[in-house]
């Protein structure tokens, strides 16, 4: 899986970082999402899928690679 984020649309709610802290974080300056791992391990799939579902702005995307 490969992930991408649209930082411009991020509303800084932090649900992604709560669901998958090894994959997503929030920037200290603007509190917008930071993608820590564009290609996370398969073991993170459930957490990543939860983060995508939880994002109210819909700025997280996953494609199978």
Secondary structure, DSSP 8 states (H G I E B T S, - for coil): -EEEE-GGG-----HHHHH-TTTEEE-TTT--EEES-TT--GGGHHHHHHHHHH-TT--EEEE--
